[in-house]
C-alpha cells in the first residue's frame, strides 16, 4: 500500500506522540507541546528539502536539531550552493524562529567517524547528567566530526558549565554553544 505524504506525516507524528509520553520533566524544558512543535519543525524541514531537491538529503550528511523553535543545522555538504539552499529552506519553514548554520563544506564523514561521534555524544550526555543543578532535558547534544554542538535554554553559568563538561570528554576537538540564555 502506498501512503501519501500527509498520511505518512500523521503516522510519524502519532508514533512520536506515543513514544514521547514516557518523557519525564518536560515542564522544565518548555513542555510537551514544545517537544512536539520541535519535532514537527524538523519533519517539515526534512519534507521541504525532499520536495526541493532529494539530492540535498541523499548525497550529503545533514543533521537537523530543533530546540524551542530554533534549528541547528550540522553535517557536511559538497557545495556552498547546497548549503545556502538548505539554510534558506530551513529559515522559511513555519514556526522556525532562528537557524544556526554549522554545515561544513566537504564530503560526508565516514561510517567509522559517525560511529565515534555517536559515542562522543553519549559520553557528553553522561557528563551533562552528572552536573548538579542543571536539568539535562533542557539541552540537546549532537557531535559531528568530533565537534560537539550544545543547544538549549540555559543561564550563562549553566552554559559555561555545560561547555566545560563537554570539553573534558576525551575525543572532543571543539565545543560549539548554541544556547539561548535566560
Secondary structure, DSSP 8 states (H G I E B T S, - for coil): ----HHHHHHHHHHHHHHHHTT---GGGGT-HHHHHHHHHHHHHHHHHHHHH-HHHHHSSEEEEEEETTEEEEEEEES-HHHHHHHHHHHHHSTT--EEEEEEEESS---HHHHHHHHHHHHHHHHHHHTSTT--GGGEEEEEETTEEEEEEEE-HHHHHHHHHHHHTSTT--EEEEEEEE-
